[in-house]
Amino acid sequence: MASGGMGDTLSGLLAALLAQGLGPAEAARVGVRLHARAGERAAQTFGYGLGATDVAHELGGAWADLQGAMQGS
């Protein structure tokens, strides 16, 4: 997660959450968790050397994972 573009992916995600009406603290909590989960999913597919685009492609799946976890709790 320390490769070029990862911060851009995270900041874009945070901006999108803010634009949808989340407050800054909530956007930060949700955004960081989504970004991390997307990274976990991408690592399962690509292993070491994954890039920001790989993480971005996993955001939808990460969102579904987190929604499922929230509904199960």
Order of alpha helices (4+ residues) and beta strands (2+ residues): alpha-alpha-alpha-alpha
